[in-house]
Structures are given as C-alpha cells and as structure tokens.
C-alpha cells in the first residue's frame, strides 16, 4: 500500500474546515481522537488565488468596470485550482496529524497520546490500564454493595407504611397534585382519604366511629 493510500485511510476522523472562496479562503482541518474525541486543528493556510478574487470582487462592487471582469477571470482560475490545492493541503495536514495521533494495532482506531499505551502499541480500549480498571471495578462494587443495603433498608421501612389506605392524589378543587397529603398544598382543600377498618379492612370514610361491615369500633 502506498503512502497516499495509507494517508487517506487515516482521514476518516477529521472535519474539513476549508473555505474555497472569499476573503477568508484557505485550508484548515480538524482531527479528533476516536477514543476520547479530543480535537487537534491544523494551522490555517490561506488560499491566495481565491482571496485575491475576493478582494477584486469587493472592489468591483464599488468601482465596477474592469475590476469586475478581472474578478470574474481570477475567480474562475481560483475555482479551477481549488481541488488540486486542497488535496496538497490535505496531505500536508495528514502528515502533520500523524504526529499527534497513534494507530492502535488491534482496533486500528487513531487515538491521542493520552489514550495510547506506547509500550504495547494499543489504545486503552483494547488494553485498559490495570490501575484504572481496578479503581473503576472497586467503585462499581462499592455502589452495588451500598445499593443492596439501601434496598434492604427500604424494604424494612416499607413494611411500616399502611399500603391499604386509599389516597386522593389530585385535589378535586384546584387539580394540584397532593402526593397523598391530607390537605391540598395549593388551596388547602381537605382530601377525602379513606381509612381501613381495624377488624375486616373495609374502606371507611374518615371520622367513621363504627365499621359499616363488622361493627367494630374504630
């Protein structure tokens, strides 16, 4: 495989920021690490032919005449030479970019120096740093252990709730959410929460002194 073919194989992790016309015409490319997405940008290289055409176009809008004709001719020349100039600038950018990125020997991604294990020739996705992996696994285990304990604590708290009691979760007057409160937090309206009979678990209205089903005093 030729150097040019290898160079273009490297080109899948870049953005072309070049501009082909106007006063700011020129070449610039931005490369990114395929692991952490950190970016590196080449130095802007002006495209003089298109810039000159831009200046003439600006002058033609003021003076017209010969300047306008010269601008059109120069603009045509700049457009004709754009692709060749862009390819040259791109190859230079690739050569420069290779100084900032490394190709992983396993996944073949291009990564920055921070994401590359120089000793093994692999990126840290393919050859994770042992100390990082240990620390991450320890943290994951700590979270998992704490979650299990918290889950058990939640179950022990849950048995103390009266789950049989019906609750009015939306205020019938202002339609605000009550979250099970006895009074609406927005308008103060009293919620019609039911209670359970101590003997037969029948739902009763608040204030009921005797169960309507079994007669037990509440």
C-alpha positions in Angstrom: 0.0 0.0 0.0 1.4 3.4 -1.0 1.9 6.3 1.5 -1.0 8.2 -0.1 -3.4 5.3 0.4 -2.3 4.9 4.0 -2.8 8.7 4.4 -6.3 8.6 3.1 -7.1 5.7 5.3 -6.2 7.9 8.2 -8.6 10.6 7.0 -11.9 9.1 8.5 -11.5 11.0 11.8 -11.4 14.6 10.6 -13.5 17.6 9.7 -12.7 19.8 6.7 -12.9 23.5 7.8 -11.6 24.8 4.5 -13.2 27.6 2.6 -13.0 27.8 -1.2 -14.0 31.5 -1.8 -14.0 34.9 -0.3 -11.5 36.9 1.7 -11.1 34.1 4.3 -10.5 31.4 1.7 -8.0 28.8 2.8 -7.4 25.3 4.2 -7.8 24.0 7.7 -8.6 20.5 9.0 -9.6 19.3 12.4 -8.8 15.8 13.6 -10.2 14.0 16.6 -9.3 11.1 18.9 -11.5 8.1 18.2 -11.5 7.2 21.9 -11.9 10.4 23.9 -12.9 12.8 21.0 -10.3 15.4 21.9 -9.6 17.5 18.9 -6.5 19.0 17.2 -6.7 21.6 14.4 -4.1 22.4 11.8 -2.8 25.9 11.2 -4.9 27.9 8.8 -3.3 28.2 5.3 -4.7 30.9 3.1 -5.7 30.2 -0.5 -4.3 33.3 -2.1 -6.0 32.9 -5.5 -9.5 32.9 -4.0 -8.6 35.7 -1.6 -7.4 37.9 -4.4 -10.6 37.2 -6.3 -12.5 38.2 -3.1 -10.7 41.5 -2.9 -11.3 42.2 -6.6 -15.0 41.4 -6.1 -15.2 43.8 -3.2 -13.5 46.5 -5.3 -15.8 45.8 -8.2 -18.9 46.4 -6.1 -17.5 49.9 -5.6 -15.9 50.8 -8.9 -17.2 48.2 -11.4 -15.8 48.1 -14.9 -12.5 46.4 -15.5 -12.3 45.3 -11.8 -15.5 43.3 -12.3 -14.1 41.5 -15.3 -10.8 40.8 -13.7 -12.6 39.5 -10.6 -14.6 37.0 -12.7 -11.4 35.8 -14.5 -9.5 35.4 -11.3 -12.4 33.7 -9.6 -12.6 31.1 -12.4 -8.9 30.4 -12.1 -9.2 30.0 -8.3 -12.1 27.5 -8.7 -10.2 25.5 -11.3 -7.2 25.2 -9.0 -9.1 24.6 -5.8 -9.3 20.8 -5.8 -5.6 20.4 -6.5 -4.6 22.9 -3.9 -7.0 21.3 -1.4 -5.5 17.8 -1.9 -2.0 19.1 -1.4 -3.0 20.9 1.8 -4.9 17.8 3.0 -1.9 15.5 2.5 0.3 18.0 4.5 -2.4 18.1 7.2 -2.4 14.2 7.4 1.3 14.1 7.7 1.2 16.7 10.5 -1.8 15.0 12.2 0.1 11.7 12.4 2.5 13.4 14.8 -0.4 13.9 17.2 -2.3 10.6 16.9 -1.4 6.9 17.2 -2.9 3.9 15.3 -4.0 1.1 17.6 -2.6 -2.3 16.5 -5.8 -4.1 17.4 -8.8 -2.0 16.5 -6.9 0.3 14.1 -8.5 3.5 15.5 -6.4 6.6 15.7 -6.1 8.0 19.2 -4.3 10.8 21.0 -1.3 10.2 23.2 -3.3 10.2 26.4 -5.4 7.3 25.1 -2.5 5.2 23.8 -0.3 2.6 25.5 3.0 3.2 23.8 4.6 0.1 25.3 2.0 -2.3 23.9 1.1 -0.3 20.8 -2.6 -0.4 21.7 -5.3 2.1 22.7 -6.7 1.9 26.2 -10.0 0.5 24.9 -8.1 -2.6 23.7 -5.6 -2.7 26.5 -7.2 -1.0 29.6 -4.9 0.4 32.2 -4.8 -2.0 35.1 -4.9 0.6 37.8 -7.8 2.4 36.2 -9.7 -0.9 35.8 -9.1 -1.8 39.4 -10.3 1.6 40.7 -13.3 1.5 38.4 -14.3 -2.0 39.5 -13.8 -1.1 43.1 -16.1 1.9 42.7 -18.7 -0.1 40.9 -18.6 -2.8 43.6 -19.0 -0.1 46.3 -22.0 1.4 44.6 -23.6 -2.1 44.1 -23.0 -3.0 47.7 -24.4 0.3 49.0 -27.4 -0.1 46.7 -28.2 -3.6 48.0 -28.0 -2.4 51.6 -30.2 0.6 50.8 -32.7 -1.7 49.1 -32.9 -3.9 52.2 -33.3 -0.7 54.3 -36.1 0.4 52.0 -37.9 -2.9 52.4 -37.7 -2.6 56.2 -39.1 0.9 56.1 -41.8 -0.1 53.6 -43.5 -2.5 56.0 -44.2 0.4 58.3 -46.4 2.1 55.7 -50.2 1.5 55.6 -50.5 0.4 52.0 -54.1 -0.4 52.3 -55.3 3.2 52.7 -56.7 4.9 49.6 -55.3 8.3 48.9 -56.6 11.2 46.8 -53.5 12.2 44.8 -55.2 15.1 42.9 -57.1 17.9 44.5 -60.7 17.9 43.4 -60.9 21.6 43.7 -57.7 23.0 42.0 -56.4 19.8 40.4 -53.0 20.2 42.0 -51.0 17.1 42.9 -51.3 16.3 46.6 -48.8 13.4 46.9 -51.1 11.7 49.4 -51.3 14.7 51.8 -54.4 15.2 53.9 -54.8 18.8 52.7 -54.1 20.2 49.2 -50.7 22.0 49.3 -52.1 24.6 46.8 -55.5 25.6 48.0 -55.8 23.9 51.4 -58.8 21.8 50.5 -59.2 18.7 52.7 -58.7 15.4 50.9 -61.3 12.7 51.2 -58.9 10.0 52.3 -60.4 6.7 53.4 -59.3 4.6 56.3 -59.3 0.8 56.8 -61.4 -1.0 59.4 -59.1 -2.5 62.1 -61.1 -5.7 62.0 -62.2 -6.5 58.5 -60.2 -4.0 56.4 -63.2 -2.4 54.8 -62.6 1.1 53.4 -64.3 3.7 55.6 -64.7 7.4 55.4 -62.6 9.5 57.8 -64.4 10.0 61.1 -66.4 6.8 61.0 -66.8 5.5 64.6 -68.0 2.0 63.8 -67.3 -0.2 60.8 -70.3 -0.4 58.4 -69.5 -4.1 57.7 -68.4 -5.7 61.0 -69.5 -3.0 63.5 -66.1 -2.9 65.2 -65.4 0.4 66.9 -62.7 2.5 65.2 
